[in-house]
Amino acid sequence: MLAVAVLAAGKGTRMCSAHPKVLQPLAGATLVDWVLQSCEPLNPQRRLLVVGHQGERVQQHVQRRHQQVEFVLQQPQRGTGHSVQQLLQPLADFTGNLLVLNGDVPLLRSTTLGRLVEHHHQSGSAVTLLTACLEDPKGYGRVFCDEQQRVRAVVEDRDCTAEQRRNRLINGGVYCFHWPALAAVLPCLKADNQQGELYLTDAVGLLNPATQLTVEDGTEISGVNDRGQLAACEQVVQQRLRQQWLAAGVSFLDPASCSLSAGTRFGQDVVVEPQSHFRGSNSIGDGCRIGPGTLIEDSRLEAEVEVTFSVVRQARLARGSTVGPFAHLRPGAVLGEHCKVGNFVEVKNSHLGAQVKASHLSYLGDARLGRGVNVGAGTVTANFDGTSKHPTTVGEGSSIGANAVLVAPVTLGRDVTVAAGSTITKDVADDALAIARCRQVEKKAWHKPAAPHPSNATPGSETEPSSQDQDST
């Protein structure tokens, strides 16, 4: 049997943030999300999360995203050893192995954790450490082994002598324990160190045998203690995601200029042009072309959709639709097949049927447009009265002239034509022409009087027009 404990109680003061460290964002998820996801393929029988600082916020976040996680409170926080001591009661009857992870070490691969658990099982050790050999081990605890590569000591960096700091084999902070053996020595831990804390590493010295497994990629054990380390982890995750999707048939024309989220899924033959970014959960269908200069967030794009220089948030785009350049699809926007939303068009909480064309300079809010509607330049649905939002409905086959304003709530029937420049405030029947604008007035032989020469002007003549300048109608 296997249990997993994730230590997530720390304050993370060096992050200089109002948020708990383990809830800091990383490629569309949080640090603790990445850690919990990494151990899911191991199918542990128990999942425990030790919380402390802002523990209620951490618990609420994890409960929304992960199933069957048990929460254990550490209060106050007195080190990693003290954190694991809080497991003595919830795991009182557990007799299997315990995998201990840190909530701020998000780059561990599931395959690495699987190797660690397997190595621990085969060696019959009381504890197995995950280690790495780093060129610059500063800040990490050092691992010291005997001739048989069994661990004889783990010394924290701050407690190392100058000679000990030359050792480049470091402790990754990831352990697999035989839980009954660990439970027996946890009460023996003492806080006789510079920090006055209980170190979990001290338990290693009390367990026999103790072995170690060196990870091949040292970046996997990278921890996050400040914004710089968070940014470094972001770069690693982004590179992994790009490599994953390149191998799956996605083309990135300039990979380094694009960023992805863990929740984005791509079909085959997708082309992602430079400076395109994906946030949250997205589904991008086969043959889509995204960018350049585009943001897609929490949206679903079916096959062969094109989005150029635009922002798409919480929207659904059916097959063959095109968006941009410089369009904005806001939450609730739904485009039918082969829709066109063009230059400087904003769509919010609106459903556009198949083959609708809104090519430029329009705002469509809280609207339902039927199949084949053509929206002229400058069309606006005036949907907000200062208190409530109101719907606009346009039947299929209708044509809205340029600079029309549809004042909601209003319904236009099928095959309606709205004259350019009209302000529509009442419903329009099928097959009707709607005209709602002032009559054009033309003055024959109209000559504007010449302006007086500055040298002949009298005071105030520039701002006081004569009666001949006034429109008599």
C-alpha positions in Angstrom: 0.0 0.0 0.0 1.1 3.6 -0.7 0.1 6.8 0.9 1.2 10.3 -0.3 1.7 13.3 2.0 2.2 16.7 0.5 3.6 19.3 2.8 1.9 22.7 2.1 1.8 24.6 5.4 4.5 27.2 4.9 4.0 30.9 4.6 6.4 31.6 1.7 7.4 35.0 3.0 10.0 35.5 0.2 7.2 35.5 -2.4 6.0 38.9 -1.0 2.4 37.9 -1.7 -1.0 37.9 -0.1 -1.6 34.4 -1.4 -0.2 31.1 0.1 2.9 30.0 -1.7 1.5 26.7 -2.8 -1.3 28.6 -4.6 1.0 30.6 -6.8 0.2 30.2 -10.5 2.3 28.1 -12.8 1.2 27.5 -16.4 -2.5 27.6 -15.7 -2.4 25.6 -12.5 -1.0 26.2 -9.0 2.2 24.8 -7.4 0.2 22.3 -5.3 -1.9 21.3 -8.3 1.2 20.2 -10.2 2.5 18.2 -7.2 -0.8 16.4 -6.6 -1.1 15.6 -10.4 2.4 14.2 -10.4 1.4 11.4 -8.0 -2.0 10.5 -9.5 -0.5 7.8 -11.8 0.8 6.0 -8.7 -2.8 5.3 -7.6 -2.0 5.9 -3.9 -4.6 4.5 -1.4 -4.3 7.7 0.8 -3.7 11.3 -0.2 -2.9 13.7 2.6 -2.3 17.4 2.4 -0.7 19.1 5.4 -1.9 22.7 5.6 -1.1 25.6 7.9 -0.7 29.2 6.7 -4.1 30.2 5.1 -5.0 26.6 5.3 -8.7 27.2 4.7 -7.9 28.8 1.3 -5.6 26.0 0.3 -8.2 23.4 1.3 -11.0 25.1 -0.6 -8.8 25.3 -3.8 -7.8 21.7 -3.6 -11.3 20.4 -2.9 -12.5 22.1 -6.1 -9.9 20.4 -8.3 -8.9 17.1 -6.7 -10.7 14.1 -5.3 -10.2 12.1 -2.1 -7.7 14.4 -0.5 -7.5 14.3 3.3 -6.4 17.5 5.1 -4.2 17.7 8.1 -3.6 20.9 10.0 -0.1 21.9 11.2 -0.3 24.8 13.7 2.1 26.3 14.4 4.7 25.5 11.7 7.9 24.2 13.2 9.6 22.5 10.3 9.2 19.6 8.0 9.7 17.0 10.8 6.9 18.7 12.8 4.7 18.7 9.7 5.1 14.9 9.2 4.5 14.4 13.0 0.9 15.6 12.3 0.3 12.4 10.3 0.8 10.1 13.3 -2.9 10.1 14.2 -4.5 10.0 10.7 -2.1 7.2 9.7 -2.2 5.3 13.0 -3.4 2.1 11.4 -1.4 2.4 8.1 1.3 -0.2 7.5 2.4 0.6 4.0 4.9 3.1 2.4 4.6 6.9 2.7 5.7 9.1 -0.2 6.5 12.6 1.2 6.4 15.5 -1.3 6.7 19.3 -0.9 3.9 21.5 -2.2 6.4 24.0 -3.6 8.4 21.5 -5.8 6.2 21.4 -9.0 8.5 19.9 -11.7 8.6 16.3 -10.5 7.6 13.8 -13.2 5.3 10.9 -12.4 7.8 8.6 -14.0 10.5 9.8 -11.5 8.2 9.2 -8.5 7.3 5.8 -9.9 11.0 4.9 -10.1 11.6 6.1 -6.5 8.7 4.0 -5.1 9.9 0.9 -7.0 13.5 1.4 -5.9 12.3 1.7 -2.3 10.2 -1.4 -2.6 13.0 -3.5 -4.2 15.7 -2.3 -1.7 13.7 -3.1 1.3 14.9 0.2 2.8 13.3 2.0 5.7 13.7 5.2 3.7 14.8 6.1 0.2 15.7 9.7 -0.7 15.5 11.3 -4.1 18.8 13.1 -4.7 20.4 15.1 -7.5 23.9 16.1 -8.4 24.0 19.9 -9.1 26.8 22.1 -10.4 25.7 24.8 -7.9 24.2 23.1 -4.8 23.9 26.3 -2.7 20.8 26.3 -0.6 20.2 22.6 -0.6 20.9 20.0 2.1 23.8 17.7 1.3 23.6 13.9 1.2 26.5 11.9 2.5 26.8 8.2 1.6 29.1 5.3 2.5 31.0 3.0 0.2 27.8 1.0 -0.5 25.9 4.2 -1.4 23.8 3.9 1.7 22.9 7.3 3.2 24.7 8.0 6.4 23.7 11.7 6.9 21.8 14.6 5.5 22.9 18.0 6.5 21.0 21.2 5.8 23.0 23.9 3.9 22.8 26.4 6.7 24.3 23.8 9.1 27.1 22.5 6.8 30.7 23.2 7.4 32.8 24.6 4.6 34.1 21.1 3.8 30.6 19.7 3.7 29.4 22.3 1.3 31.8 21.0 -1.4 29.6 18.0 -1.7 27.3 18.4 -4.8 24.9 15.5 -4.0 21.9 17.2 -2.7 18.7 16.2 -1.0 15.6 16.7 -3.3 13.2 16.8 -0.4 11.3 13.8 -1.7 11.2 10.7 0.5 9.7 7.2 0.4 9.4 5.8 4.0 8.3 2.6 5.4 5.6 4.3 7.5 5.8 2.1 10.7 9.6 2.6 10.9 9.2 6.4 10.4 6.3 6.6 12.9 8.6 5.0 15.5 11.3 7.6 15.3 9.2 10.8 14.6 8.8 11.5 18.4 12.6 11.4 18.8 13.2 14.5 16.6 14.9 17.5 18.3 15.1 21.1 17.3 18.9 21.5 18.0 19.7 23.5 14.9 20.0 27.2 13.9 16.4 27.4 12.9 15.1 25.8 16.0 12.9 23.5 13.9 12.2 19.8 13.6 13.9 18.5 10.4 12.5 15.5 8.6 16.1 14.9 7.4 17.0 14.0 11.0 14.7 11.1 10.8 16.8 9.7 8.0 19.8 9.3 10.4 17.6 7.3 12.7 16.4 4.8 10.1 18.3 1.9 8.8 18.8 1.1 6.0 18.6 4.4 4.2 19.2 4.5 0.4 19.1 7.1 -2.3 18.0 7.4 -5.9 19.7 10.1 -8.1 17.3 11.8 -10.5 18.6 12.1 -14.1 17.2 15.7 -14.6 18.2 17.9 -11.7 15.6 20.5 -12.7 12.9 18.2 -11.4 13.7 18.9 -7.8 13.7 22.7 -8.2 11.8 24.4 -5.4 10.0 27.7 -5.4 10.9 30.2 -2.7 10.7 33.5 -4.5 9.5 35.0 -7.7 12.7 34.4 -9.6 12.5 30.6 -8.9 8.8 30.7 -9.9 9.7 32.3 -13.2 12.5 29.7 -13.8 9.9 26.9 -13.2 7.5 28.5 -15.6 10.2 28.4 -18.3 10.8 24.7 -17.7 7.0 23.9 -17.8 6.5 25.9 -20.9 9.3 24.1 -22.7 7.9 20.7 -21.6 4.4 21.6 -22.9 5.6 22.9 -26.2 7.7 19.7 -26.7 4.7 17.6 -25.8 2.5 19.2 -28.4 5.1 19.4 -31.1 5.5 15.7 -30.8 1.7 15.4 -31.1 1.4 17.2 -34.4 1.1 20.9 -33.5 3.3 23.4 -35.4 4.7 26.4 -33.4 6.3 28.9 -35.8 8.2 30.6 -33.0 7.8 28.3 -29.9 9.7 30.5 -27.5 7.3 33.4 -28.1 4.2 31.4 -27.2 2.9 30.2 -23.8 0.6 27.3 -23.0 -1.5 26.1 -20.1 -1.6 22.6 -18.7 -5.4 22.5 -19.4 -5.0 23.2 -23.2 -5.6 20.3 -25.6 -4.7 20.5 -29.3 -5.8 18.4 -32.3 -3.6 17.5 -35.2 -2.2 20.0 -37.8 -2.8 23.0 -35.6 -0.6 26.0 -36.5 0.3 28.4 -33.7 1.9 31.6 -35.0 4.2 33.8 -32.9 3.0 35.7 -29.8 0.0 33.4 -29.2 -1.0 32.5 -25.7 -3.3 29.9 -24.1 -4.8 30.2 -20.6 -7.0 27.9 -18.6 -8.8 25.0 -20.2 -9.0 25.0 -24.0 -9.8 22.6 -26.7 -8.3 23.5 -30.1 -9.6 21.3 -33.0 -7.8 19.8 -36.0 -6.4 22.2 -38.5 -7.0 25.4 -36.5 -4.7 28.4 -37.1 -4.1 30.6 -34.1 -2.3 33.9 -34.2 -0.1 35.8 -34.5 -0.7 38.0 -31.4 -3.7 36.0 -30.0 -5.0 35.1 -26.5 -7.3 32.1 -26.1 -8.7 31.4 -22.6 -11.1 28.8 -21.4 -12.6 28.3 -24.9 -13.5 25.6 -27.3 -12.5 25.8 -31.0 -13.7 23.2 -33.4 -11.8 22.2 -36.5 -10.4 24.7 -39.1 -11.0 27.8 -37.0 -8.8 30.8 -37.6 -8.1 33.5 -35.0 -5.8 36.4 -35.8 -4.6 39.2 -33.5 -7.6 38.7 -31.2 -8.8 37.9 -27.7 -11.1 34.9 -27.1 -12.3 34.2 -23.6 -14.9 31.6 -22.5 -16.2 31.3 -26.0 -17.2 28.5 -28.4 -16.3 28.6 -32.1 -17.8 26.1 -34.5 -16.0 24.6 -37.5 -14.6 27.0 -40.1 -15.3 30.2 -38.2 -12.8 33.1 -38.5 -12.1 35.8 -36.0 -10.0 38.9 -36.3 -7.9 40.8 -36.7 -8.4 42.8 -33.5 -11.7 41.2 -32.4 -12.8 40.5 -28.9 -14.9 37.5 -28.0 -16.0 37.8 -24.4 -17.6 35.2 -22.1 -20.7 33.6 -23.6 -19.9 34.2 -27.2 -20.9 31.3 -29.4 -20.2 31.3 -33.1 -21.8 28.8 -35.5 -20.1 27.2 -38.5 -18.4 29.4 -40.9 -19.1 32.6 -39.0 -17.0 35.7 -39.6 -16.2 38.1 -36.8 -13.9 40.7 -38.2 -11.9 43.9 -37.5 -12.7 45.6 -34.2 -15.9 43.5 -33.5 -16.8 42.8 -29.9 -19.2 39.9 -29.1 -20.4 39.3 -25.5 -22.9 36.6 -24.4 -24.3 36.2 -27.9 -25.1 33.3 -30.2 -24.3 33.8 -33.8 -25.8 31.2 -36.1 -24.0 29.6 -39.1 -22.6 31.9 -41.8 -23.3 35.1 -39.8 -21.0 37.9 -40.9 -20.0 40.8 -38.6 -17.0 42.0 -40.5 -16.1 45.2 -38.8 -16.6 47.9 -36.1 -19.6 46.4 -34.3 -20.7 45.5 -30.8 -23.0 42.5 -30.3 -24.1 42.0 -26.7 -26.8 39.6 -25.4 -27.9 38.9 -28.9 -29.2 35.9 -30.9 -28.6 36.1 -34.6 -30.0 33.5 -37.0 -28.3 31.8 -39.9 -26.9 34.0 -42.6 -27.4 37.4 -40.9 -25.2 40.1 -42.2 -24.1 42.8 -39.7 -23.1 46.1 -41.3 -20.2 48.2 -40.0 -20.8 50.1 -36.9 -23.9 48.1 -35.7 -24.5 48.2 -32.0 -26.9 46.3 -29.8 -27.8 48.8 -27.1 -28.5 46.1 -24.5 -28.0 47.9 -21.2 -30.4 50.4 -19.7 -28.3 51.2 -16.7 -29.9 48.6 -14.5 -30.4 45.4 -16.6 -29.2 43.7 -19.7 -31.8 43.0 -22.4 -31.8 40.6 -25.4 -31.7 41.3 -29.1 -33.0 38.7 -31.5 -32.4 38.8 -35.3 -34.1 36.2 -37.6 -32.1 34.3 -40.2 -31.3 35.9 -43.5 -31.7 39.5 -42.2 -29.4 42.3 -43.1 -28.4 45.1 -40.7 -27.2 48.3 -42.4 -24.2 50.3 -41.4 -24.3 52.4 -38.2 -27.6 50.8 -37.0 -28.5 50.7 -33.3 -30.8 48.0 -32.1 -32.2 49.1 -28.8 -33.0 46.0 -26.7 -35.3 44.4 -25.9 -36.1 44.1 -29.5 -36.9 41.3 -32.0 -36.3 41.4 -35.8 -38.0 38.7 -37.9 -36.7 36.6 -40.8 -35.3 38.3 -43.9 -35.5 41.8 -42.3 -33.6 44.7 -43.8 -32.6 47.5 -41.5 -31.6 50.7 -43.4 -28.2 52.2 -42.6 -28.2 54.7 -39.8 -31.4 53.5 -38.2 -32.2 53.3 -34.5 -34.6 50.4 -34.1 -36.6 50.5 -30.9 -39.6 48.3 -31.9 -40.0 44.8 -33.1 -39.9 44.3 -36.9 -42.0 41.7 -38.8 -40.6 39.1 -41.3 -39.6 40.4 -44.8 -39.9 44.0 -43.7 -37.7 47.0 -44.4 -37.1 49.0 -41.2 -36.1 52.7 -41.5 -35.8 54.8 -38.3 -33.8 57.9 -39.0 -34.4 61.7 -39.6 -35.3 62.7 -43.1 -32.5 64.2 -45.1 -32.9 67.9 -45.7 -31.1 69.6 -48.7 -30.7 73.4 -49.0 -30.4 74.4 -52.6 -27.8 77.0 -53.7 -26.4 77.2 -50.2 -23.4 79.5 -49.9 -21.6 79.9 -46.6 -20.6 83.6 -46.1 -16.9 84.2 -46.4 -15.1 84.7 -43.1 -14.0 88.3 -42.5 -10.3 89.1 -42.9 -8.6 89.3 -39.5 -7.6 92.9 -40.0 -11.2 93.9 -40.6 -12.8 91.8 -37.9 -14.6 93.5 -35.1 -14.3 92.2 -31.5 -16.4 89.1 -31.0 -17.0 88.6 -34.7 -15.4 85.1 -34.7 -17.9 83.8 -32.1 -21.1 85.7 -32.9 -22.6 84.5 -36.3 -25.0 86.7 -38.2 -28.6 85.8 -38.8 -27.7 84.7 -42.3 -25.6 81.9 -40.8 -28.6 80.4 -39.0 -30.6 77.4 -40.3 -34.2 78.6 -40.6 -35.8 75.1 -40.7 
